[in-house]
């Protein structure tokens, strides 16, 4: 499925025109090697919960801008950290 097709499918789902949620991109599961120790350049799992409508709108915008959701979240965290120094 191309990005354009994914975007169109998500728009149909978000607007209620599609009963089924479009397939997601495959995600590699976190293995036992995941470590809470900070290593430069290494990513660690981060999970949170959002209201369903906010999550759906965020996903649609990320697809429209051809950016991965994790990259948009990383940008948001960097922005928040800059605005809220210690």
DOTORTI-382482 format. One record per residue (C-alpha): x, y, z; residue number from 1; residue in one letter. Coordinates in pm, whole numbers, always signed. Example, Ala and Ser with C-alpha at 12.3 -4.5 7.8 and 13.67 -1.06 7.14 Angstrom:
{rec {+1230, -450, +780}, 1, A}
{rec {+1367, -106, +714}, 2, S}
//
This chain:
{rec {+0, +0, +0}, 1, X}
{rec {+146, +337, -99}, 2, X}
{rec {+148, +642, +132}, 3, X}
{rec {-125, +797, -80}, 4, X}
{rec {-343, +486, -50}, 5, X}
{rec {-275, +470, +326}, 6, X}
{rec {-371, +834, +364}, 7, X}
{rec {-693, +788, +167}, 8, X}
{rec {-784, +479, +370}, 9, X}
{rec {-721, +664, +697}, 10, X}
{rec {-929, +961, +583}, 11, X}
{rec {-1219, +724, +497}, 12, X}
{rec {-1182, +556, +838}, 13, X}
{rec {-1156, +886, +1027}, 14, X}
{rec {-1465, +1023, +854}, 15, X}
{rec {-1667, +709, +929}, 16, X}
{rec {-1684, +601, +565}, 17, X}
{rec {-1488, +282, +632}, 18, X}
{rec {-1589, +28, +894}, 19, X}
{rec {-1245, -128, +925}, 20, X}
{rec {-926, +39, +1033}, 21, X}
{rec {-662, +34, +758}, 22, X}
{rec {-360, -191, +817}, 23, X}
{rec {-73, -39, +1014}, 24, X}
{rec {+292, -47, +930}, 25, X}
{rec {+466, -347, +1086}, 26, X}
{rec {+647, -271, +1409}, 27, X}
{rec {+938, -472, +1536}, 28, X}
{rec {+870, -598, +1889}, 29, X}
{rec {+1100, -486, +2167}, 30, X}
{rec {+1326, -772, +2258}, 31, X}
{rec {+1513, -859, +2574}, 32, X}
{rec {+1801, -642, +2452}, 33, X}
{rec {+1596, -326, +2520}, 34, X}
{rec {+1773, -142, +2800}, 35, X}
{rec {+1673, +162, +3007}, 36, X}
{rec {+2037, +279, +3000}, 37, X}
{rec {+2081, +582, +2774}, 38, X}
{rec {+2315, +511, +2485}, 39, X}
{rec {+2376, +792, +2232}, 40, X}
{rec {+2177, +726, +1917}, 41, X}
{rec {+1991, +431, +2066}, 42, X}
{rec {+1614, +443, +2098}, 43, X}
{rec {+1414, +299, +2385}, 44, X}
{rec {+1044, +210, +2381}, 45, X}
{rec {+807, +483, +2495}, 46, X}
{rec {+434, +428, +2529}, 47, X}
{rec {+144, +651, +2618}, 48, X}
{rec {-231, +672, +2572}, 49, X}
{rec {-417, +937, +2375}, 50, X}
{rec {-786, +997, +2310}, 51, X}
{rec {-883, +795, +2001}, 52, X}
{rec {-981, +1099, +1794}, 53, X}
{rec {-651, +1277, +1871}, 54, X}
{rec {-451, +965, +1782}, 55, X}
{rec {-643, +924, +1455}, 56, X}
{rec {-596, +1291, +1357}, 57, X}
{rec {-225, +1274, +1448}, 58, X}
{rec {-176, +961, +1237}, 59, X}
{rec {-357, +1114, +938}, 60, X}
{rec {-142, +1429, +956}, 61, X}
{rec {+179, +1228, +984}, 62, X}
{rec {+86, +1026, +676}, 63, X}
{rec {-10, +1343, +487}, 64, X}
{rec {+333, +1490, +567}, 65, X}
{rec {+515, +1161, +501}, 66, X}
{rec {+666, +1154, +851}, 67, X}
{rec {+674, +862, +1091}, 68, X}
{rec {+467, +910, +1405}, 69, X}
{rec {+769, +833, +1623}, 70, X}
{rec {+965, +1112, +1452}, 71, X}
{rec {+680, +1360, +1509}, 72, X}
{rec {+662, +1258, +1876}, 73, X}
{rec {+1039, +1302, +1907}, 74, X}
{rec {+1011, +1653, +1759}, 75, X}
{rec {+728, +1734, +2002}, 76, X}
{rec {+932, +1615, +2302}, 77, X}
{rec {+1235, +1820, +2190}, 78, X}
{rec {+1011, +2128, +2153}, 79, X}
{rec {+856, +2072, +2496}, 80, X}
{rec {+1200, +2028, +2656}, 81, X}
{rec {+1324, +2353, +2499}, 82, X}
{rec {+1018, +2542, +2624}, 83, X}
{rec {+1044, +2395, +2975}, 84, X}
{rec {+1410, +2409, +3081}, 85, X}
{rec {+1508, +2276, +3422}, 86, X}
//
